[in-house]
Amino acid sequence: MLDIITHPVFLGIVAFLVGSGLALWIISYFVAARIVYDRTLRRTSKEQWSRDIPDDITPDGRRMYERGVAWSEENLAHKRDVHIVSEGLNLYGEYYDLGYDRTVMILSGRTESLRYGYFFAIPYAACGCNVLVMDPRAHGKSDGEFNTVGFEESKDIRAWVRFLKSEMGVHSVIFHGICIGAAGGMLALTAEDCPDGIDAIVTEGMFPNFSESMKNHLIERKKPVRGLVELIDRRMRRFTGHSMTYGPIDVIHRMHKPLLMLHSREDLYSTPEYAQKLFDKAGSAHKRLVWFERGKHSMLRITDTERYDSAIAAFLAEVYQHSQSHTLNQS
């Protein structure tokens, strides 16, 4: 028996089988990384991430859409379809001119079109804001193939701000960002060419970087993490030139605008510990972190609408009271 085990032919067969198994394991990781990246961050048709309500939406998600659409229909008389070109991409949105002197930009998350933003517009309209909802690049009617987790989107956000100022006469803008929308807003605000006139940012479920969020998605689905996230990031760098290991945590210290962070202690993707780190690192002297004991990722307003809207109303009152006081002191 020992002679068989030590025979060169037997050892060669074992080495071949081990090598083949290792090769298959490596190939499976590359294939898995491609599948995850393409399903998560790449649009392959206009039907994907469209303005239609998703078929697999949860009951709470459906209620969000229904309430948002009802708000939009109530304000159709104030709606104007708008369009800009950013980096060669046609981007589309809807502007609701409700007659106020400030405007909120709703920055939606991954897979969501402007219709998703209606639901989050409601508390701002109640607080005296016009509303701009947009199809992010690669979503809805807008051009584009890739979601870049906030990097290229931040350029589009700045382009929309310039549009509001030049075409709509808007002088005061608030960002409301959800998940990747929050990351895009933060990257826009800390860019060297960020336009003036952005008075505050409100975030829900902001992540430190998308790599951490991706890890948590994989863990929840009981998928391997080690090695796979790195391969997904490699694919992202290949197609977009950006790494998901960089994000809001790397720039938030340079953000000095008023900040309201809304976050759930049940958030599995943008974990509470990282929310606290983001808040602690934020450079703003005027910042608030409001915790919600319940609520899944990006689902806080439907879970506790009254508290969510009250937090926004109180924050905006503080921001604009401070702004008025500052103006009076300078005059």
C-alpha positions in Angstrom: 0.0 0.0 0.0 2.8 2.4 0.9 4.4 1.7 -2.5 1.2 2.8 -4.2 0.9 5.9 -2.2 4.5 6.9 -2.9 4.5 5.9 -6.6 5.2 8.9 -8.9 2.1 8.1 -11.0 -0.2 8.2 -7.9 1.4 11.4 -6.6 1.0 12.9 -10.1 -2.7 12.1 -10.1 -3.1 13.6 -6.6 -1.3 16.7 -7.6 -3.4 17.0 -10.8 -6.7 16.6 -8.8 -5.6 19.1 -6.1 -4.4 21.6 -8.8 -7.7 21.2 -10.8 -9.7 21.7 -7.6 -7.8 24.8 -6.8 -8.1 26.1 -10.3 -11.9 25.5 -10.2 -12.1 27.3 -6.9 -10.3 30.3 -8.2 -12.4 30.4 -11.4 -15.6 30.1 -9.4 -14.5 33.2 -7.4 -13.9 35.2 -10.6 -17.3 34.1 -12.0 -19.1 34.9 -8.8 -17.4 38.4 -8.6 -18.6 39.1 -12.2 -22.1 38.0 -11.5 -22.4 40.0 -8.2 -20.9 43.1 -9.8 -23.0 43.0 -12.9 -26.2 42.4 -11.0 -25.5 45.0 -8.4 -23.9 47.9 -10.2 -24.3 47.4 -14.0 -27.4 48.1 -16.1 -27.7 45.9 -19.1 -31.0 47.2 -20.5 -33.4 50.2 -20.1 -35.9 48.0 -18.4 -33.5 47.4 -15.6 -33.8 50.0 -12.8 -36.6 51.8 -14.7 -39.3 54.0 -13.3 -41.6 51.1 -12.9 -42.4 49.8 -9.5 -40.2 46.7 -9.0 -42.0 43.3 -9.2 -40.2 42.0 -6.1 -40.9 45.0 -3.9 -41.8 44.5 -0.2 -45.2 45.6 1.2 -43.5 48.5 2.9 -41.7 49.4 -0.3 -45.0 49.4 -2.2 -46.6 51.7 0.4 -43.6 54.1 -0.1 -44.2 54.2 -3.8 -47.9 54.5 -3.5 -47.7 57.4 -1.0 -45.1 59.1 -3.1 -47.0 58.8 -6.4 -50.1 60.2 -4.6 -48.0 63.2 -3.6 -46.7 63.7 -7.1 -50.2 63.5 -8.6 -51.5 66.1 -6.1 -48.8 68.5 -7.3 -48.9 67.8 -11.1 -49.7 71.5 -11.7 -46.3 72.4 -10.2 -44.3 69.8 -12.1 -41.9 70.5 -14.9 -39.9 67.8 -16.7 -36.2 68.8 -16.7 -33.1 67.6 -18.5 -29.3 68.2 -18.3 -26.2 66.7 -19.9 -23.4 65.6 -17.6 -20.3 64.1 -19.0 -22.1 63.3 -22.2 -25.0 61.5 -20.5 -28.6 62.7 -20.8 -30.0 62.9 -17.3 -33.7 63.5 -16.6 -35.7 64.7 -13.6 -38.8 66.5 -12.4 -38.9 69.8 -10.7 -41.8 70.8 -8.5 -41.9 74.5 -8.2 -44.1 75.0 -5.1 -43.4 78.7 -4.9 -40.7 78.6 -2.2 -37.2 80.1 -2.1 -35.3 76.9 -1.4 -35.2 73.5 -3.1 -34.5 70.0 -1.8 -32.7 67.6 -4.1 -33.7 63.9 -3.4 -30.6 61.7 -4.1 -31.9 58.2 -4.5 -30.1 54.9 -3.7 -29.0 52.0 -5.9 -31.6 50.7 -8.3 -34.1 53.6 -7.6 -35.4 56.1 -10.1 -36.9 59.5 -9.5 -40.3 58.0 -8.6 -38.7 56.5 -5.5 -37.8 60.1 -4.4 -41.4 61.3 -4.3 -41.9 59.7 -0.9 -39.0 61.6 0.6 -40.1 64.9 -0.9 -43.2 65.0 1.3 -41.6 66.4 4.5 -39.6 69.0 2.6 -42.6 70.3 0.8 -44.4 70.6 4.1 -41.4 72.6 5.4 -41.4 75.1 2.5 -39.1 73.6 -0.1 -39.5 73.1 -3.8 -38.5 69.6 -4.9 -36.1 68.2 -7.5 -36.2 64.4 -8.1 -33.9 62.8 -10.6 -33.1 59.6 -12.4 -29.5 59.0 -11.5 -27.2 57.9 -14.3 -28.0 54.3 -15.4 -31.5 54.6 -13.8 -34.9 55.5 -15.1 -34.8 57.5 -18.4 -31.2 58.6 -17.8 -28.3 57.4 -19.9 -25.5 55.3 -18.5 -24.4 51.7 -17.8 -22.8 51.8 -14.4 -23.7 52.8 -10.9 -20.4 54.1 -9.5 -21.6 54.2 -5.8 -21.5 58.0 -5.7 -18.2 58.9 -7.5 -19.5 59.9 -11.0 -22.9 60.6 -9.5 -21.4 63.3 -7.5 -20.4 65.1 -10.7 -24.0 64.8 -11.9 -25.3 66.2 -8.6 -23.1 69.3 -8.9 -24.3 69.7 -12.5 -27.9 69.6 -11.2 -27.1 72.3 -8.6 -25.7 74.5 -11.4 -28.9 73.9 -13.4 -31.1 74.9 -10.4 -29.1 78.1 -10.0 -28.9 79.1 -13.6 -32.2 77.9 -15.0 -34.6 78.0 -12.0 -33.1 80.9 -10.1 -32.6 78.8 -6.9 -30.2 80.2 -4.4 -30.7 77.7 -1.5 -30.4 73.9 -1.9 -30.6 71.0 0.6 -29.5 67.5 -0.2 -31.5 64.5 1.0 -29.5 61.4 0.2 -30.4 57.7 0.8 -27.6 55.1 0.9 -25.6 55.6 -2.3 -27.4 58.9 -2.8 -26.0 60.0 0.6 -22.5 59.0 -0.6 -22.9 61.0 -3.8 -24.1 64.0 -1.9 -21.1 63.9 0.5 -18.6 63.5 -2.4 -20.3 66.4 -4.2 -20.1 68.7 -1.2 -16.4 68.0 -0.6 -15.4 68.4 -4.2 -13.2 71.4 -5.0 -15.6 72.6 -7.7 -18.8 72.3 -5.6 -21.1 75.2 -6.4 -22.2 77.7 -3.7 -25.7 77.7 -2.4 -25.9 74.2 -0.8 -27.0 74.9 2.7 -27.3 71.5 4.3 -27.3 67.7 3.8 -29.6 65.1 5.3 -28.5 61.5 5.0 -30.2 58.1 5.6 -28.2 54.9 5.8 -24.9 56.5 4.7 -22.1 54.0 4.5 -18.4 54.6 5.2 -17.5 53.1 1.8 -19.3 50.7 -0.4 -16.8 47.9 0.3 -18.1 47.6 3.9 -21.7 47.7 2.6 -20.9 44.9 0.1 -19.3 42.8 2.8 -22.5 43.0 4.9 -24.7 42.2 1.9 -22.6 39.0 1.3 -22.6 38.0 4.9 -26.4 38.4 5.1 -26.7 36.1 2.1 -24.2 33.6 3.6 -21.8 34.1 0.7 -18.0 34.1 1.1 -16.5 37.4 1.8 -12.7 37.0 1.8 -11.3 37.5 -1.7 -14.7 38.0 -3.3 -15.1 41.7 -2.3 -11.6 42.4 -3.6 -12.4 40.8 -6.9 -15.6 42.8 -7.2 -13.7 45.9 -6.4 -11.2 45.0 -9.1 -14.0 44.7 -11.6 -15.4 48.1 -10.5 -11.9 49.7 -10.9 -11.7 48.2 -14.4 -15.0 49.7 -15.6 -15.2 52.9 -13.7 -11.7 53.8 -12.5 -13.0 54.0 -8.9 -12.5 51.8 -5.9 -15.3 50.9 -3.5 -12.8 51.0 -0.6 -12.9 54.8 -0.8 -16.0 56.7 0.3 -17.6 59.2 2.7 -15.4 58.2 5.6 -12.4 59.6 3.7 -13.9 63.0 2.9 -16.5 63.8 5.6 -13.9 65.7 7.7 -13.8 68.3 4.9 -17.6 68.7 5.0 -18.6 71.8 7.0 -22.2 72.3 6.0 -25.0 71.5 8.5 -25.5 67.7 8.6 -28.4 65.6 9.8 -27.8 61.9 9.9 -30.8 59.6 10.2 -29.8 56.0 11.0 -31.3 52.8 12.2 -29.8 50.6 14.9 -31.1 47.6 12.9 -29.3 48.6 9.7 -27.4 45.5 8.5 -25.7 47.2 5.5 -24.6 50.5 6.9 -23.9 49.4 10.4 -24.5 51.6 13.5 -20.9 51.5 14.5 -19.8 53.0 11.2 -22.6 55.6 11.4 -21.2 56.8 14.7 -17.7 56.9 13.2 -18.9 59.0 10.3 -20.7 61.4 12.6 -17.7 61.8 14.9 -15.5 62.5 12.0 -17.8 65.0 10.2 -16.2 68.4 10.0 -19.5 70.3 10.4 -19.9 72.4 13.6 -23.7 72.0 13.2 -24.4 68.3 13.0 -27.1 66.0 14.4 -27.4 62.2 14.6 -30.9 60.9 15.1 -31.1 57.2 15.9 -34.1 55.0 15.1 -34.5 51.8 17.2 -36.4 50.1 14.4 -36.2 50.2 10.6 -34.4 48.3 7.9 -31.9 50.0 5.6 -33.5 52.9 3.7 -36.8 52.1 5.3 -36.9 54.6 8.2 -39.5 57.0 7.0 -42.1 54.3 6.3 -41.3 52.7 9.7 -41.6 55.9 11.8 -42.9 58.7 9.5 -43.8 61.1 12.3 -40.3 61.0 13.9 -38.5 61.1 10.6 -40.4 64.2 9.4 -40.1 65.9 12.8 -36.4 65.5 12.7 -36.2 67.0 9.3 -38.5 69.9 10.2 -36.5 70.7 13.4 -33.2 70.5 11.5 -34.3 72.8 8.7 -35.7 75.3 11.3 -32.2 75.4 12.9 -30.4 75.7 9.6 -32.4 78.6 8.3 -32.7 80.4 11.7 -28.9 80.3 11.9 -28.6 81.5 8.3 -31.0 84.4 9.0 -29.1 85.3 12.2 -25.8 85.2 10.4 -27.1 87.5 7.6 -28.5 90.0 10.2 -25.2 90.1 12.1 -23.3 90.9 8.8 -25.7 93.7 7.9 
